[in-house]
Amino acid sequence: MAPTKPLRLQVLDRFVAVLNAITEGEDYWMRPALVVRRHIGDREAPGFPIYGVWTGTGQAPEEINGEYTEDFEVLVDGVVQSHEDLIEAEEHALADIRKAIDADSRDRTTAGSLGTLAVKVTIGRSECDSGEALSAGFGYFKQWFSVQVAGDPFGA
């Protein structure tokens, strides 16, 4: 029997699934063209926005009464394209990401949601480029989330 996935990997997979489920309409500004757990270059992108999901800085797991807790960051790295208003495109993408992840982290009833996988998910800082690729119409940004998991983070 194969071991279960480590909790950190389950959380990353859920971030990817939640962001992939965003659809343009009443609740969100734009559907992502691609969400991956790897880097993808602008020229490879099938469209925009594109999001890369990564594990950021973490702390050592802590054991209390045989149960582990672990705090770590999840980073969503994004690229948007606009020849009209890159700042607006970046802010719309950030708003979509924050809203989708926050909603899923509050869902404590759906199996596999961030609300069931993690003790808490907190929206962290964000960072946008300073128009470095403005002439090409690309905007780059990062959004950090703090995640705390409890249980067996190693995948038994």
N, C-alpha and C positions, 0 to 999 in steps of 0.2 A: 504494500500500500504506500503510495507516495505521500510525503508530508504536505500539510496545508501551507499555503503561501504565508510568508511573514506578514504581520499586520501592516508594516510600513508599505509593502508592495500592494496589499489590498487597498490601502488608503490611496496610493498613487493611481491604481487602476480605477478607483471610484471617481477621483478627480477627473480623469480622462473621460469616463462614461458620462458624468454630469455635464461637462463642458461640451461634449459631442451632442448632447440632447438639447442644447439651446436652439430655439427656433425663432426667427425674426417674427415680430408681431406685436401684440399688446403688451407683453411682459419684457421682451428683450429687443435690443436694437438691431443685432445682426447675427446670423447663423455663422459659426466658424466653418471655414473651408476645410480645416484639418486640425486635429488635436492628436499629439503624439507624445511618447516618452523618449524623444530623442531630438537632436537639433535638425532642423530642416532649413536649408538656405532659401533666400527670397526667390531665386530663379527656379528652384524645384517646386515651389508652392503651386498647388492647383487653383488657388484663389486666396482671398484674404477675408477675415483675419485668420492667422494661424497661431496656435498655442502649443508650446512645449511645456510639459510638466516634469519637474525635477525634485529630487530630495535635496533640501538645503541643510543647514547646520542642525545638528542634533546634540542632545545631552546624553550622558551615560544612563542606561536603564537603571532604575532604582527598584530594589526588592523590598517589599513590606509584607510580612506574614505570608510569604510564598507567592505573592502576586507581583508581577513587574508593572511599573509604569514607565513610560518613555515620552519625552517631549522632543519634537523635531519640527523643522520647517518644511513646507512644501512651497516651491517657487513655480509660478506660472509665467513663462517667458512668452511675450506676444509680439507679433508683427502685424501692422495694419497698412493699408495702402490707400492713399487719397491724394488727388491732385488739387483738391479744393480746400480742405481744412483737416490737417493731420491731428491737431490737438483735439478736435471734436471726435474724430475717429478713435483716437487712443482712449479718451474719456468714456466713450460709449462702450468700448470693449472692456475696459476696467469695470464699469458699472455692471455689465452682463456677467462677468466672471464672479464678482463679489456677490451679486444677488443669487446666482445659481448655487454657488458653494454654500453660502449662508443658509439658503432654504433647505438644502440637502442635509446640512449639519444639524438642523433643528428637527428633522424627521426621525423620530425615535421608534416608529412602528414598521417601517419598510426594511425587510432583511437586506443587509448589504449597504444600506445608506451610510453616509458619514456619521449620522446621528447614532447608528448602532455600532459602527466600527470604532469610533473615537469617543473618548470622554468629553473632549471639547475641541472645537475648531474655531480659531479666532482670526479675523481679518487683520493682517499686518500692514506694514508700510508698502508703498508702491514707489516706483521710479520710472520716469519717462525720459527719453532722450531729449536733447536740446535742439532738435531740428537738424541733427547731423546728416541725415539722409533725405532732407527736404527736397532737394533738387531731383531725386529719383522717385519721390512720392511715397517713401516708406517711413513709418513711425515705429519705433521700438519701445517696449515697456516691460516692466517686471512687476508682479504682484506677489507678495509674500503672505503666507498663512502659517500660523502656529498651530500645531496639532499635538494632542496628548492622547496616547492610547494606554490601555491597561489590559492585563491578561498575559497571554503568552506571545510576546512580540516576535518570537523566533520562528514560529511555524512548526508545531510539533509533528 
